[in-house]
Amino acid sequence: MFAKRFIVGLMVLMSFLLVGCTSTTTTTSLTDGTSTLDYSDFDSLSDFNEVFNRRQSTYLVYVYSSYCTVCATIKDEVFSFAATFDDYPIYFFNAGLVADSDYKQDYLDAIGQSTAQTPVMIVVKDNDFDKNNINQYLFIGAIKIRSAMTDMLNGAYPYW
């Protein structure tokens, strides 16, 4: 009897875990609860060749993947940042949708990386990405992106 209950309980738990892991949402509420945002609410890029090819001279690109758990973890913060930061345009790029792009290697060469990682925030200044000072313009991972967003919002990012 115990074994049967244990197996049934385990199956129910596994069902919840599977459903929870496969359910993906792309909307979020701002901390004040007044607005719901989605990636589609922001300007987006559709391929790697667009990352360094914008009309504006200075802008940010947030590179994410809908399958990236770290991206999902910081999504609310990035949406809030993008909704409130108005010094420079911010573009969103879902790199997971175009993994086999012809321009992927050019993108990787430009940022001085060997693999496409997410999440990444890139600062393009004066229509250029300075890979000689990569720590000033390329932020990989939640901790570095959070820090850069905080600095930018507080006017403490010195590399504009």
GILIN-V271240 format. One line per field, one symbol per residue. ss: DSSP state (2 for helix, 1 for strand, 0 for the rest). psi: psi as a letter, one per 20 degrees, with the letter a starting at -180 (. if undefined). Layout:
ss = ???
psi = ???
This chain:
ss = 0222222222222222222222000011100000011122200110022200000000111111000022222222222222220000111111222200000222222220000000011111100100222222211102222222222220000000
psi = ggggggggggggghggggghhippqjqqqrhijiqpqqhiirprqirhiigklqhqhprqpoprpijohhghhjgghgggghhhojhqqpqponhhilhkqhjghgggghjkqiqoqqqpppopplkqonihlhihipopqgghgggggggghjkjojj.
